[in-house]
């Protein structure tokens, strides 16, 4: 069920089980415009399941999700057509979002440093470049709420730093951003960290000490 929130993002009492395995057991998350939130937890704790539920790509057993504005979702595994080039992906996604041009796409491609691959089929790209395209498509329509599932996987160090420059720009432009991360040394970048443990989220400030369960 979807509700119209006053906040940028509201997820309430999210439950999801796969067979007898209860992954989410009443997860709650509220994100305000201009807030950068990290979801941290051990492998298998349900972080990606939570983002899929919020994005609406996975049906939940119980709970409500509310979004205010446009949503951008960058899944952990790029959903690309191996036979289409980078440019073809950009054109198709721009058409789907009813964009009149590719100005934003051009900016993102240049920022992430993969201009020379624009005529290359997605199936021939490296894992890191596929992830750059994945991120570009999520940001193409300049959404108000962003869900990013470890979006920097496969990035070299320079691109990784460029990614955080991009996130900071979005942050300053009052976008609501949720990032799944296991990089505990980046915790000072976030306004809020939320630990996913036993299917529930426990918020804490980024200044609090990193608990041992989120270090995996």
Secondary structure, DSSP 8 states (H G I E B T S, - for coil): -B---SSSEEEEEEEEEETTEEEEEEEEEEE-TT-EEEEE--TTSSHHHHHHHHHTSS--SEEEEEE-S-EEEE-SS----TTSBHHHHHHHHHHHTT-S--HHHHHHHHHHT-GGGTTSBGGGS-HHHHHHHHHHHHHTT--SEEEEESTTTT--HHHHHHHHHHHHHHHHTT-EEEEE---GGGGGG-SEEEEEETTEEEEEETTS---GGG--
